[in-house]
């Protein structure tokens, strides 16, 4: 390992720390100028309509905290499970040759475990959305 020459690191003609430092200062200066101009030139009229929360063009009524139905959470959990499954299977597919038969056995066990979970969910009628919604509606009455 050879000692580095400090004149080359700090030279403006060679790409090094000084160029990075100068670039960073220029960016910070530009951001400061733009923020100052936006606050100075921006319109500052405050009224009731601007202070109201925007709900996709619909005027908000009622409480903001609404309870979501249980099937919504089930769909979210299923999405996460199958999304993570897809990531693992894709990563296995990329490294198939390096993993060999041991990797194939592990991914097969992983898929069988997920299928067992899916069959268990199916047996417990976790995929029956209509019955679940009807139970929730009758319980809310």
The first five atom37 places (N, CA, C, CB, O) and aatype in JSON, in Angstrom:
{
  "aatype": [20, 20, 20, 20, 20, 20, 20, 20, 20, 20, 20, 20, 20, 20, 20, 20, 20, 20, 20, 20, 20, 20, 20, 20, 20, 20, 20, 20, 20, 20, 20, 20, 20, 20, 20, 20, 20, 20, 20, 20, 20, 20, 20, 20, 20, 20, 20, 20, 20, 20, 20, 20, 20, 20, 20, 20, 20, 20, 20, 20, 20, 20, 20, 20, 20, 20, 20, 20, 20, 20, 20, 20, 20, 20, 20, 20, 20, 20, 20, 20, 20, 20, 20, 20, 20, 20, 20, 20, 20, 20, 20, 20, 20, 20, 20, 20, 20, 20, 20, 20, 20, 20, 20, 20, 20, 20, 20, 20, 20, 20, 20, 20, 20, 20, 20, 20, 20, 20, 20, 20, 20, 20, 20, 20, 20, 20, 20, 20, 20, 20, 20, 20, 20, 20, 20, 20, 20, 20, 20, 20, 20],
  "atom_mask": [
    [1, 1, 1, 1, 1],
    [1, 1, 1, 1, 1],
    [1, 1, 1, 1, 1],
    [1, 1, 1, 1, 1],
    [1, 1, 1, 1, 1],
    [1, 1, 1, 1, 1],
    [1, 1, 1, 1, 1],
    [1, 1, 1, 1, 1],
    [1, 1, 1, 1, 1],
    [1, 1, 1, 1, 1],
    [1, 1, 1, 1, 1],
    [1, 1, 1, 1, 1],
    [1, 1, 1, 1, 1],
    [1, 1, 1, 1, 1],
    [1, 1, 1, 1, 1],
    [1, 1, 1, 1, 1],
    [1, 1, 1, 1, 1],
    [1, 1, 1, 1, 1],
    [1, 1, 1, 1, 1],
    [1, 1, 1, 1, 1],
    [1, 1, 1, 1, 1],
    [1, 1, 1, 1, 1],
    [1, 1, 1, 1, 1],
    [1, 1, 1, 1, 1],
    [1, 1, 1, 1, 1],
    [1, 1, 1, 1, 1],
    [1, 1, 1, 1, 1],
    [1, 1, 1, 1, 1],
    [1, 1, 1, 1, 1],
    [1, 1, 1, 1, 1],
    [1, 1, 1, 1, 1],
    [1, 1, 1, 1, 1],
    [1, 1, 1, 1, 1],
    [1, 1, 1, 1, 1],
    [1, 1, 1, 1, 1],
    [1, 1, 1, 1, 1],
    [1, 1, 1, 1, 1],
    [1, 1, 1, 1, 1],
    [1, 1, 1, 1, 1],
    [1, 1, 1, 1, 1],
    [1, 1, 1, 1, 1],
    [1, 1, 1, 1, 1],
    [1, 1, 1, 1, 1],
    [1, 1, 1, 1, 1],
    [1, 1, 1, 1, 1],
    [1, 1, 1, 1, 1],
    [1, 1, 1, 1, 1],
    [1, 1, 1, 1, 1],
    [1, 1, 1, 1, 1],
    [1, 1, 1, 1, 1],
    [1, 1, 1, 1, 1],
    [1, 1, 1, 1, 1],
    [1, 1, 1, 1, 1],
    [1, 1, 1, 1, 1],
    [1, 1, 1, 1, 1],
    [1, 1, 1, 1, 1],
    [1, 1, 1, 1, 1],
    [1, 1, 1, 1, 1],
    [1, 1, 1, 1, 1],
    [1, 1, 1, 1, 1],
    [1, 1, 1, 1, 1],
    [1, 1, 1, 1, 1],
    [1, 1, 1, 1, 1],
    [1, 1, 1, 1, 1],
    [1, 1, 1, 1, 1],
    [1, 1, 1, 1, 1],
    [1, 1, 1, 1, 1],
    [1, 1, 1, 1, 1],
    [1, 1, 1, 1, 1],
    [1, 1, 1, 1, 1],
    [1, 1, 1, 1, 1],
    [1, 1, 1, 1, 1],
    [1, 1, 1, 1, 1],
    [1, 1, 1, 1, 1],
    [1, 1, 1, 1, 1],
    [1, 1, 1, 1, 1],
    [1, 1, 1, 1, 1],
    [1, 1, 1, 1, 1],
    [1, 1, 1, 1, 1],
    [1, 1, 1, 1, 1],
    [1, 1, 1, 1, 1],
    [1, 1, 1, 1, 1],
    [1, 1, 1, 1, 1],
    [1, 1, 1, 1, 1],
    [1, 1, 1, 1, 1],
    [1, 1, 1, 1, 1],
    [1, 1, 1, 1, 1],
    [1, 1, 1, 1, 1],
    [1, 1, 1, 1, 1],
    [1, 1, 1, 1, 1],
    [1, 1, 1, 1, 1],
    [1, 1, 1, 1, 1],
    [1, 1, 1, 1, 1],
    [1, 1, 1, 1, 1],
    [1, 1, 1, 1, 1],
    [1, 1, 1, 1, 1],
    [1, 1, 1, 1, 1],
    [1, 1, 1, 1, 1],
    [1, 1, 1, 1, 1],
    [1, 1, 1, 1, 1],
    [1, 1, 1, 1, 1],
    [1, 1, 1, 1, 1],
    [1, 1, 1, 1, 1],
    [1, 1, 1, 1, 1],
    [1, 1, 1, 1, 1],
    [1, 1, 1, 1, 1],
    [1, 1, 1, 1, 1],
    [1, 1, 1, 1, 1],
    [1, 1, 1, 1, 1],
    [1, 1, 1, 1, 1],
    [1, 1, 1, 1, 1],
    [1, 1, 1, 1, 1],
    [1, 1, 1, 1, 1],
    [1, 1, 1, 1, 1],
    [1, 1, 1, 1, 1],
    [1, 1, 1, 1, 1],
    [1, 1, 1, 1, 1],
    [1, 1, 1, 1, 1],
    [1, 1, 1, 1, 1],
    [1, 1, 1, 1, 1],
    [1, 1, 1, 1, 1],
    [1, 1, 1, 1, 1],
    [1, 1, 1, 1, 1],
    [1, 1, 1, 1, 1],
    [1, 1, 1, 1, 1],
    [1, 1, 1, 1, 1],
    [1, 1, 1, 1, 1],
    [1, 1, 1, 1, 1],
    [1, 1, 1, 1, 1],
    [1, 1, 1, 1, 1],
    [1, 1, 1, 1, 1],
    [1, 1, 1, 1, 1],
    [1, 1, 1, 1, 1],
    [1, 1, 1, 1, 1],
    [1, 1, 1, 1, 1],
    [1, 1, 1, 1, 1],
    [1, 1, 1, 1, 1],
    [1, 1, 1, 1, 1],
    [1, 1, 1, 1, 1],
    [1, 1, 1, 1, 1],
    [1, 1, 1, 1, 1]
  ],
  "atom_positions": [
    [[0.84, -1.17, 0.0], [0.0, 0.0, 0.0], [0.89, 1.24, 0.0], [-0.96, -0.01, 1.21], [1.78, 1.37, 0.84]],
    [[0.65, 2.14, -0.93], [1.47, 3.34, -1.06], [0.75, 4.53, -0.44], [1.82, 3.62, -2.53], [-0.47, 4.61, -0.51]],
    [[1.49, 5.43, 0.16], [0.85, 6.62, 0.72], [0.28, 7.49, -0.4], [1.86, 7.43, 1.58], [0.89, 7.63, -1.46]],
    [[-0.88, 8.07, -0.14], [-1.51, 8.91, -1.17], [-0.94, 10.32, -1.08], [-3.05, 8.94, -1.01], [-0.6, 10.81, -0.01]],
    [[-0.84, 10.94, -2.23], [-0.33, 12.3, -2.33], [-1.49, 13.25, -2.05], [0.3, 12.58, -3.74], [-2.49, 13.23, -2.76]],
    [[-1.36, 14.08, -1.03], [-2.44, 14.98, -0.6], [-2.73, 16.03, -1.66], [-2.08, 15.65, 0.73], [-3.86, 16.54, -1.72]],
    [[-1.78, 16.38, -2.47], [-2.02, 17.39, -3.51], [-2.96, 16.87, -4.57], [-0.69, 17.83, -4.15], [-3.72, 17.64, -5.15]],
    [[-2.94, 15.55, -4.85], [-3.86, 15.01, -5.84], [-5.27, 14.87, -5.27], [-3.35, 13.65, -6.33], [-6.25, 15.0, -6.01]],
    [[-5.39, 14.61, -3.98], [-6.71, 14.46, -3.37], [-7.43, 15.8, -3.32], [-6.6, 13.88, -1.95], [-8.64, 15.86, -3.57]],
    [[-6.72, 16.87, -3.01], [-7.32, 18.19, -2.87], [-7.26, 19.02, -4.14], [-6.65, 18.93, -1.77], [-7.66, 20.18, -4.12]],
    [[-6.78, 18.48, -5.22], [-6.67, 19.22, -6.47], [-8.05, 19.4, -7.09], [-5.74, 18.49, -7.45], [-8.88, 18.5, -7.06]],
    [[-8.29, 20.58, -7.65], [-9.57, 20.83, -8.31], [-9.61, 20.19, -9.7], [-9.83, 22.32, -8.41], [-10.68, 20.06, -10.28]],
    [[-8.45, 19.81, -10.22], [-8.41, 19.2, -11.56], [-8.6, 17.69, -11.51], [-7.09, 19.53, -12.25], [-8.97, 17.08, -12.51]],
    [[-8.36, 17.09, -10.39], [-8.53, 15.65, -10.22], [-9.84, 15.39, -9.46], [-7.31, 15.02, -9.47], [-10.13, 16.11, -8.5]],
    [[-10.61, 14.39, -9.86], [-11.81, 14.1, -9.07], [-11.41, 13.53, -7.72], [-12.74, 13.11, -9.83], [-10.72, 12.51, -7.65]],
    [[-11.82, 14.17, -6.69], [-11.45, 13.74, -5.33], [-12.36, 14.37, -4.31], [-10.0, 14.1, -5.03], [-13.5, 14.7, -4.6]],
    [[-11.83, 14.52, -3.11], [-12.64, 15.04, -2.01], [-13.01, 16.51, -2.19], [-11.91, 14.87, -0.72], [-14.1, 16.92, -1.8]],
    [[-12.11, 17.29, -2.77], [-12.42, 18.72, -2.91], [-13.57, 18.93, -3.89], [-11.18, 19.5, -3.39], [-14.42, 19.79, -3.67]],
    [[-13.6, 18.15, -4.98], [-14.69, 18.28, -5.94], [-16.01, 17.86, -5.31], [-14.4, 17.44, -7.19], [-17.04, 18.5, -5.53]],
    [[-15.99, 16.8, -4.52], [-17.21, 16.36, -3.84], [-17.67, 17.39, -2.82], [-16.98, 15.01, -3.15], [-18.86, 17.67, -2.72]],
    [[-16.74, 17.96, -2.08], [-17.07, 18.98, -1.09], [-17.64, 20.23, -1.77], [-15.83, 19.35, -0.27], [-18.64, 20.78, -1.3]],
    [[-17.03, 20.66, -2.86], [-17.5, 21.83, -3.6], [-18.89, 21.58, -4.18], [-16.52, 22.19, -4.72], [-19.75, 22.46, -4.14]],
    [[-19.12, 20.39, -4.72], [-20.42, 20.03, -5.26], [-21.48, 20.06, -4.15], [-20.37, 18.64, -5.94], [-22.58, 20.57, -4.36]],
    [[-21.16, 19.51, -3.0], [-22.1, 19.51, -1.87], [-22.44, 20.91, -1.42], [-21.53, 18.72, -0.71], [-23.6, 21.21, -1.14]],
    [[-21.44, 21.79, -1.35], [-21.7, 23.18, -0.98], [-22.59, 23.89, -1.99], [-20.39, 23.94, -0.83], [-23.49, 24.64, -1.63]],
    [[-22.34, 23.64, -3.27], [-23.17, 24.26, -4.31], [-24.62, 23.78, -4.21], [-22.61, 23.94, -5.7], [-25.54, 24.58, -4.37]],
    [[-24.83, 22.5, -3.94], [-26.18, 21.97, -3.81], [-26.88, 22.57, -2.59], [-26.16, 20.44, -3.71], [-28.04, 22.98, -2.69]],
    [[-26.19, 22.64, -1.45], [-26.78, 23.23, -0.25], [-27.12, 24.7, -0.47], [-25.83, 23.09, 0.93], [-28.17, 25.17, -0.02]],
    [[-26.25, 25.43, -1.17], [-26.5, 26.84, -1.47], [-27.73, 26.98, -2.38], [-25.27, 27.48, -2.13], [-28.56, 27.85, -2.15]],
    [[-27.84, 26.14, -3.4], [-28.98, 26.19, -4.31], [-30.28, 25.86, -3.58], [-28.76, 25.23, -5.48], [-31.3, 26.52, -3.81]],
    [[-30.27, 24.86, -2.72], [-31.46, 24.5, -1.95], [-31.87, 25.65, -1.03], [-31.22, 23.22, -1.12], [-33.05, 25.96, -0.91]],
    [[-30.9, 26.29, -0.38], [-31.2, 27.42, 0.5], [-31.84, 28.56, -0.27], [-29.93, 27.91, 1.21], [-32.81, 29.17, 0.19]],
    [[-31.31, 28.87, -1.45], [-31.86, 29.95, -2.27], [-33.29, 29.62, -2.7], [-30.97, 30.2, -3.51], [-34.18, 30.47, -2.63]],
    [[-33.52, 28.39, -3.15], [-34.85, 28.01, -3.6], [-35.87, 28.02, -2.47], [-34.81, 26.63, -4.24], [-37.01, 28.45, -2.66]],
    [[-35.48, 27.55, -1.28], [-36.39, 27.6, -0.14], [-36.7, 29.04, 0.28], [-35.79, 26.84, 1.05], [-37.84, 29.36, 0.62]],
    [[-35.69, 29.89, 0.25], [-35.92, 31.29, 0.59], [-36.86, 31.95, -0.41], [-34.6, 32.05, 0.64], [-37.79, 32.66, -0.01]],
    [[-36.65, 31.73, -1.71], [-37.5, 32.33, -2.72], [-38.93, 31.79, -2.64], [-36.93, 32.07, -4.11], [-39.89, 32.55, -2.83]],
    [[-39.09, 30.5, -2.35], [-40.44, 29.94, -2.24], [-41.19, 30.53, -1.05], [-40.37, 28.41, -2.11], [-42.38, 30.8, -1.15]],
    [[-40.5, 30.73, 0.07], [-41.19, 31.3, 1.24], [-41.43, 32.8, 1.06], [-40.37, 31.05, 2.51], [-42.42, 33.33, 1.58]],
    [[-40.56, 33.49, 0.36], [-40.7, 34.93, 0.17], [-41.75, 35.26, -0.88], [-39.35, 35.54, -0.23], [-42.55, 36.19, -0.69]],
    [[-41.77, 34.52, -1.98], [-42.69, 34.81, -3.08], [-44.03, 34.09, -2.95], [-42.05, 34.45, -4.38], [-44.98, 34.44, -3.65]],
    [[-44.12, 33.11, -2.08], [-45.34, 32.32, -1.97], [-46.49, 33.1, -1.36], [-45.09, 31.1, -1.15], [-46.28, 34.0, -0.54]],
    [[-47.71, 32.75, -1.78], [-48.9, 33.42, -1.28], [-49.24, 32.91, 0.12], [-50.09, 33.22, -2.24], [-49.15, 31.71, 0.38]],
    [[-49.63, 33.82, 1.01], [-49.84, 33.44, 2.41], [-51.26, 33.75, 2.88], [-48.84, 34.16, 3.29], [-51.43, 34.26, 3.99]],
    [[-52.26, 33.47, 2.06], [-53.65, 33.7, 2.47], [-54.15, 32.46, 3.2], [-54.55, 34.03, 1.24], [-54.15, 31.36, 2.65]],
    [[-54.58, 32.65, 4.43], [-55.09, 31.55, 5.24], [-56.59, 31.75, 5.42], [-54.36, 31.46, 6.62], [-57.03, 32.81, 5.87]],
    [[-57.39, 30.72, 5.07], [-58.82, 30.78, 5.3], [-59.32, 29.41, 5.73], [-59.56, 31.26, 4.02], [-58.56, 28.44, 5.78]],
    [[-60.61, 29.33, 6.05], [-61.19, 28.11, 6.58], [-61.12, 26.96, 5.56], [-62.63, 28.35, 6.98], [-60.88, 25.82, 5.94]],
    [[-61.31, 27.27, 4.3], [-61.32, 26.22, 3.28], [-59.94, 25.6, 3.1], [-61.8, 26.79, 1.95], [-59.83, 24.4, 2.85]],
    [[-58.88, 26.4, 3.23], [-57.53, 25.85, 3.12], [-57.14, 25.01, 4.33], [-56.53, 26.97, 2.95], [-56.32, 24.1, 4.21]],
    [[-57.73, 25.3, 5.48], [-57.4, 24.57, 6.69], [-58.15, 23.24, 6.8], [-57.71, 25.42, 7.89], [-57.8, 22.39, 7.62]],
    [[-59.18, 23.05, 5.96], [-59.97, 21.82, 6.01], [-59.17, 20.67, 5.39], [-61.32, 22.01, 5.27], [-58.51, 20.86, 4.37]],
    [[-59.23, 19.46, 5.99], [-58.51, 18.33, 5.41], [-59.12, 17.93, 4.07], [-58.52, 17.13, 6.37], [-60.33, 17.95, 3.9]],
    [[-58.26, 17.58, 3.13], [-58.71, 17.2, 1.79], [-58.89, 15.7, 1.72], [-57.71, 17.68, 0.71], [-57.96, 14.95, 2.0]],
    [[-60.08, 15.26, 1.37], [-60.39, 13.83, 1.3], [-60.8, 13.47, -0.13], [-61.52, 13.46, 2.31], [-61.94, 13.07, -0.36]],
    [[-59.9, 13.59, -1.06], [-60.15, 13.19, -2.45], [-61.34, 13.91, -3.05], [-60.36, 11.69, -2.53], [-62.08, 13.31, -3.84]],
    [[-61.55, 15.15, -2.7], [-62.64, 15.93, -3.27], [-63.95, 15.79, -2.53], [-62.83, 15.55, -4.67], [-64.91, 16.48, -2.87]],
    [[-64.02, 14.92, -1.54], [-65.25, 14.73, -0.78], [-65.1, 15.45, 0.56], [-65.55, 13.21, -0.57], [-64.1, 15.29, 1.25]],
    [[-66.1, 16.23, 0.92], [-66.05, 16.94, 2.19], [-66.17, 15.92, 3.3], [-67.17, 18.02, 2.29], [-67.14, 15.15, 3.32]],
    [[-65.22, 15.88, 4.24], [-65.25, 14.86, 5.29], [-66.42, 15.07, 6.25], [-63.94, 14.85, 6.06], [-66.68, 16.18, 6.71]],
    [[-67.1, 13.98, 6.55], [-68.19, 14.02, 7.53], [-68.01, 12.85, 8.48], [-69.59, 13.97, 6.83], [-67.5, 11.8, 8.08]],
    [[-68.4, 13.01, 9.69], [-68.32, 11.93, 10.67], [-66.91, 11.78, 11.2], [-68.78, 10.63, 10.05], [-66.01, 12.55, 10.88]],
    [[-66.73, 10.76, 12.04], [-65.41, 10.56, 12.64], [-64.41, 10.01, 11.62], [-65.51, 9.6, 13.85], [-64.78, 9.31, 10.67]],
    [[-63.17, 10.33, 11.82], [-62.13, 9.87, 10.9], [-61.74, 8.43, 11.19], [-60.91, 10.76, 11.0], [-61.21, 7.75, 10.31]],
    [[-61.99, 7.95, 12.38], [-61.63, 6.58, 12.77], [-62.8, 5.64, 12.48], [-61.25, 6.51, 14.27], [-63.8, 5.63, 13.19]],
    [[-62.65, 4.85, 11.43], [-63.65, 3.85, 11.09], [-63.01, 2.48, 11.23], [-64.21, 4.07, 9.66], [-61.83, 2.3, 10.92]],
    [[-63.79, 1.53, 11.69], [-63.25, 0.17, 11.82], [-63.36, -0.53, 10.47], [-64.0, -0.63, 12.92], [-64.41, -0.52, 9.83]],
    [[-62.27, -1.13, 10.05], [-62.25, -1.88, 8.81], [-62.8, -3.27, 9.06], [-60.83, -1.94, 8.22], [-62.6, -3.84, 10.13]],
    [[-63.49, -3.83, 8.08], [-63.97, -5.2, 8.27], [-62.82, -6.19, 8.31], [-64.95, -5.58, 7.15], [-61.74, -5.94, 7.76]],
    [[-63.06, -7.32, 8.96], [-62.03, -8.34, 9.13], [-61.5, -8.86, 7.78], [-62.58, -9.5, 9.95], [-60.3, -9.06, 7.66]],
    [[-62.35, -9.08, 6.77], [-61.8, -9.56, 5.48], [-60.74, -8.64, 4.89], [-62.92, -9.73, 4.49], [-59.86, -9.1, 4.16]],
    [[-60.82, -7.35, 5.19], [-59.78, -6.45, 4.7], [-58.42, -6.86, 5.26], [-60.1, -4.99, 5.09], [-57.43, -6.91, 4.53]],
    [[-58.37, -7.16, 6.56], [-57.12, -7.57, 7.18], [-56.67, -8.94, 6.66], [-57.26, -7.61, 8.7], [-55.47, -9.18, 6.51]],
    [[-57.61, -9.82, 6.4], [-57.25, -11.13, 5.86], [-56.61, -10.99, 4.48], [-58.49, -12.03, 5.77], [-55.61, -11.65, 4.19]],
    [[-57.18, -10.13, 3.66], [-56.6, -9.9, 2.33], [-55.2, -9.31, 2.48], [-57.5, -8.96, 1.5], [-54.29, -9.69, 1.74]],
    [[-55.03, -8.4, 3.41], [-53.71, -7.8, 3.61], [-52.69, -8.84, 4.07], [-53.79, -6.66, 4.64], [-51.56, -8.84, 3.59]],
    [[-53.09, -9.71, 4.99], [-52.17, -10.74, 5.46], [-51.85, -11.74, 4.36], [-52.75, -11.47, 6.68], [-50.7, -12.15, 4.2]],
    [[-52.87, -12.14, 3.59], [-52.63, -13.06, 2.47], [-51.67, -12.44, 1.46], [-53.95, -13.44, 1.78], [-50.77, -13.12, 0.95]],
    [[-51.86, -11.16, 1.17], [-50.97, -10.49, 0.23], [-49.54, -10.52, 0.74], [-51.42, -9.05, 0.0], [-48.62, -10.81, -0.02]],
    [[-49.35, -10.21, 2.01], [-48.0, -10.23, 2.56], [-47.38, -11.62, 2.5], [-48.01, -9.73, 4.0], [-46.21, -11.77, 2.13]],
    [[-48.17, -12.63, 2.86], [-47.64, -13.99, 2.84], [-47.21, -14.38, 1.43], [-48.68, -14.98, 3.37], [-46.1, -14.86, 1.24]],
    [[-48.08, -14.18, 0.46], [-47.77, -14.62, -0.89], [-46.75, -13.71, -1.57], [-49.03, -14.68, -1.72], [-46.04, -14.15, -2.47]],
    [[-46.67, -12.46, -1.15], [-45.64, -11.58, -1.68], [-44.26, -12.01, -1.19], [-45.93, -10.12, -1.28], [-43.31, -12.05, -1.96]],
    [[-44.16, -12.31, 0.09], [-42.89, -12.79, 0.64], [-42.52, -14.14, 0.02], [-42.96, -12.91, 2.18], [-41.36, -14.4, -0.26]],
    [[-43.52, -14.98, -0.19], [-43.28, -16.27, -0.84], [-42.69, -16.06, -2.23], [-44.58, -17.09, -0.92], [-41.74, -16.74, -2.62]],
    [[-43.26, -15.13, -2.98], [-42.77, -14.86, -4.33], [-41.32, -14.36, -4.3], [-43.67, -13.84, -5.04], [-40.53, -14.71, -5.18]],
    [[-40.98, -13.55, -3.32], [-39.6, -13.04, -3.21], [-38.64, -14.19, -2.95], [-39.5, -11.99, -2.09], [-37.57, -14.26, -3.57]],
    [[-39.0, -15.09, -2.04], [-38.11, -16.22, -1.74], [-37.97, -17.15, -2.94], [-38.65, -17.01, -0.54], [-36.87, -17.64, -3.22]],
    [[-39.06, -17.4, -3.63], [-38.99, -18.31, -4.79], [-38.19, -17.66, -5.91], [-40.41, -18.68, -5.29], [-37.44, -18.34, -6.6]],
    [[-38.34, -16.36, -6.1], [-37.55, -15.68, -7.13], [-36.06, -15.71, -6.78], [-38.03, -14.22, -7.29], [-35.22, -15.95, -7.65]],
    [[-35.74, -15.48, -5.52], [-34.33, -15.53, -5.12], [-33.77, -16.94, -5.3], [-34.18, -15.08, -3.65], [-32.62, -17.1, -5.7]],
    [[-34.57, -17.96, -5.01], [-34.13, -19.33, -5.23], [-33.92, -19.59, -6.72], [-35.14, -20.33, -4.66], [-32.95, -20.24, -7.11]],
    [[-34.83, -19.08, -7.56], [-34.73, -19.31, -9.0], [-33.47, -18.67, -9.57], [-35.97, -18.76, -9.71], [-32.88, -19.21, -10.51]],
    [[-33.06, -17.54, -9.02], [-31.85, -16.88, -9.51], [-30.61, -17.7, -9.16], [-31.74, -15.46, -8.92], [-29.67, -17.77, -9.94]],
    [[-30.62, -18.32, -7.98], [-29.44, -19.05, -7.5], [-29.61, -20.56, -7.58], [-29.13, -18.65, -6.07], [-29.01, -21.29, -6.79]],
    [[-30.41, -21.04, -8.51], [-30.7, -22.48, -8.59], [-29.45, -23.32, -8.8], [-31.68, -22.76, -9.71], [-29.25, -24.33, -8.12]],
    [[-28.62, -22.91, -9.71], [-27.42, -23.71, -10.02], [-26.45, -23.78, -8.85], [-26.69, -23.14, -11.24], [-25.87, -24.83, -8.59]],
    [[-26.29, -22.68, -8.13], [-25.38, -22.66, -6.99], [-25.93, -23.47, -5.82], [-25.11, -21.22, -6.55], [-25.16, -24.07, -5.06]],
    [[-27.25, -23.5, -5.66], [-27.84, -24.18, -4.51], [-27.96, -25.69, -4.72], [-29.2, -23.62, -4.22], [-27.88, -26.46, -3.77]],
    [[-28.14, -26.1, -5.95], [-28.2, -27.53, -6.26], [-29.43, -28.2, -5.67], [-26.96, -28.21, -5.75], [-30.48, -27.58, -5.48]],
    [[-29.28, -29.51, -5.39], [-30.4, -30.3, -4.88], [-30.79, -29.9, -3.46], [-30.05, -31.78, -4.92], [-31.96, -30.0, -3.1]],
    [[-29.85, -29.45, -2.68], [-30.17, -29.03, -1.32], [-31.12, -27.83, -1.36], [-28.89, -28.68, -0.53], [-32.07, -27.76, -0.58]],
    [[-30.85, -26.89, -2.25], [-31.73, -25.73, -2.41], [-33.1, -26.13, -2.92], [-31.11, -24.72, -3.34], [-34.11, -25.56, -2.51]],
    [[-33.12, -27.11, -3.83], [-34.4, -27.58, -4.36], [-35.24, -28.21, -3.26], [-34.18, -28.57, -5.51], [-36.45, -27.98, -3.19]],
    [[-34.62, -29.01, -2.41], [-35.35, -29.63, -1.31], [-35.86, -28.58, -0.31], [-34.46, -30.64, -0.59], [-36.97, -28.7, 0.2]],
    [[-35.07, -27.57, -0.06], [-35.49, -26.53, 0.88], [-36.66, -25.72, 0.32], [-34.32, -25.61, 1.2], [-37.6, -25.42, 1.05]],
    [[-36.61, -25.35, -0.95], [-37.71, -24.56, -1.52], [-38.96, -25.43, -1.66], [-37.31, -23.97, -2.89], [-40.08, -24.92, -1.55]],
    [[-38.78, -26.72, -1.9], [-39.93, -27.62, -1.96], [-40.6, -27.72, -0.6], [-39.51, -29.02, -2.44], [-41.83, -27.69, -0.5]],
    [[-39.8, -27.84, 0.46], [-40.35, -27.87, 1.81], [-41.07, -26.56, 2.13], [-39.24, -28.12, 2.84], [-42.14, -26.56, 2.74]],
    [[-40.5, -25.44, 1.7], [-41.1, -24.12, 1.93], [-42.46, -24.04, 1.23], [-40.17, -23.01, 1.42], [-43.43, -23.57, 1.83]],
    [[-42.53, -24.48, -0.01], [-43.79, -24.42, -0.76], [-44.81, -25.37, -0.15], [-43.56, -24.77, -2.25], [-45.99, -25.02, -0.05]],
    [[-44.39, -26.57, 0.26], [-45.31, -27.5, 0.9], [-45.84, -26.94, 2.22], [-44.62, -28.85, 1.15], [-47.02, -27.13, 2.55]],
    [[-45.02, -26.26, 2.96], [-45.46, -25.63, 4.2], [-46.5, -24.55, 3.93], [-44.26, -25.03, 4.95], [-47.5, -24.44, 4.65]],
    [[-46.28, -23.75, 2.89], [-47.26, -22.72, 2.54], [-48.55, -23.35, 2.02], [-46.68, -21.78, 1.48], [-49.64, -22.85, 2.32]],
    [[-48.45, -24.42, 1.27], [-49.66, -25.11, 0.81], [-50.44, -25.7, 1.97], [-49.29, -26.21, -0.19], [-51.67, -25.67, 1.98]],
    [[-49.73, -26.24, 2.97], [-50.4, -26.75, 4.16], [-51.14, -25.64, 4.88], [-49.39, -27.43, 5.11], [-52.26, -25.83, 5.36]],
    [[-50.53, -24.47, 4.97], [-51.2, -23.32, 5.57], [-52.41, -22.89, 4.77], [-50.24, -22.16, 5.69], [-53.44, -22.53, 5.35]],
    [[-52.32, -22.93, 3.45], [-53.45, -22.57, 2.6], [-54.59, -23.57, 2.76], [-53.02, -22.5, 1.12], [-55.75, -23.16, 2.84]],
    [[-54.29, -24.87, 2.82], [-55.34, -25.87, 3.01], [-55.99, -25.74, 4.38], [-54.77, -27.28, 2.83], [-57.2, -25.93, 4.52]],
    [[-55.19, -25.43, 5.39], [-55.73, -25.21, 6.74], [-56.68, -24.02, 6.72], [-54.59, -24.98, 7.77], [-57.76, -24.07, 7.32]],
    [[-56.29, -22.95, 6.05], [-57.12, -21.76, 5.94], [-58.4, -22.08, 5.19], [-56.36, -20.63, 5.24], [-59.47, -21.6, 5.56]],
    [[-58.29, -22.87, 4.15], [-59.45, -23.27, 3.36], [-60.4, -24.11, 4.21], [-59.02, -24.04, 2.1], [-61.62, -23.94, 4.14]],
    [[-59.84, -25.03, 5.0], [-60.66, -25.89, 5.86], [-61.39, -25.07, 6.92], [-59.78, -26.96, 6.53], [-62.54, -25.37, 7.24]],
    [[-60.75, -24.07, 7.47], [-61.35, -23.22, 8.49], [-62.26, -22.13, 7.89], [-60.27, -22.57, 9.32], [-62.77, -21.28, 8.62]],
    [[-62.46, -22.17, 6.57], [-63.3, -21.23, 5.82], [-62.84, -19.79, 5.98], [-64.75, -21.36, 6.27], [-63.66, -18.87, 6.11]],
    [[-61.54, -19.6, 5.98], [-60.99, -18.26, 6.04], [-61.08, -17.51, 4.73], [-59.57, -18.31, 6.48], [-60.89, -16.3, 4.68]],
    [[-61.39, -18.24, 3.66], [-61.5, -17.61, 2.34], [-62.94, -17.3, 1.96], [-60.88, -18.51, 1.29], [-63.2, -16.81, 0.86]],
    [[-63.88, -17.57, 2.85], [-65.29, -17.3, 2.59], [-65.59, -15.85, 2.96], [-66.21, -18.28, 3.39], [-65.91, -15.56, 4.12]],
    [[-65.5, -14.95, 2.0], [-65.65, -13.52, 2.29], [-67.09, -13.15, 2.58], [-65.13, -12.7, 1.12], [-67.35, -12.35, 3.49]],
    [[-68.02, -13.72, 1.84], [-69.42, -13.31, 1.98], [-69.96, -13.68, 3.36], [-70.28, -13.96, 0.88], [-70.63, -12.87, 4.01]],
    [[-69.68, -14.9, 3.82], [-70.16, -15.31, 5.14], [-69.54, -14.45, 6.24], [-69.85, -16.79, 5.39], [-70.21, -14.09, 7.2]],
    [[-68.28, -14.12, 6.1], [-67.62, -13.28, 7.1], [-68.22, -11.9, 7.16], [-66.14, -13.18, 6.8], [-68.39, -11.34, 8.24]],
    [[-68.55, -11.33, 5.98], [-69.15, -10.0, 5.97], [-70.55, -10.02, 6.55], [-69.18, -9.44, 4.54], [-70.95, -9.09, 7.25]],
    [[-71.3, -11.09, 6.26], [-72.65, -11.19, 6.82], [-72.61, -11.32, 8.34], [-73.4, -12.39, 6.22], [-73.45, -10.74, 9.03]],
    [[-71.64, -12.07, 8.87], [-71.51, -12.19, 10.32], [-71.17, -10.86, 10.95], [-70.44, -13.22, 10.69], [-71.68, -10.54, 12.03]],
    [[-70.33, -10.08, 10.29], [-69.95, -8.76, 10.82], [-71.15, -7.83, 10.8], [-68.77, -8.15, 10.0], [-71.4, -7.11, 11.77]],
    [[-71.9, -7.84, 9.71], [-73.07, -6.95, 9.62], [-74.13, -7.29, 10.65], [-73.68, -7.01, 8.22], [-74.73, -6.4, 11.24]],
    [[-74.36, -8.58, 10.88], [-75.36, -8.96, 11.88], [-74.88, -8.63, 13.29], [-75.7, -10.45, 11.78], [-75.68, -8.29, 14.16]],
    [[-73.57, -8.72, 13.52], [-73.03, -8.39, 14.85], [-73.07, -6.9, 15.12], [-71.59, -8.89, 14.99], [-73.17, -6.49, 16.28]],
    [[-73.01, -6.07, 14.07], [-73.01, -4.62, 14.25], [-74.42, -4.1, 14.52], [-72.43, -3.94, 13.02], [-74.57, -3.0, 15.04]],
    [[-75.44, -4.86, 14.17], [-76.82, -4.39, 14.35], [-77.28, -4.51, 15.75], [-77.76, -5.13, 13.48], [-78.41, -4.15, 16.06]]
  ]
}
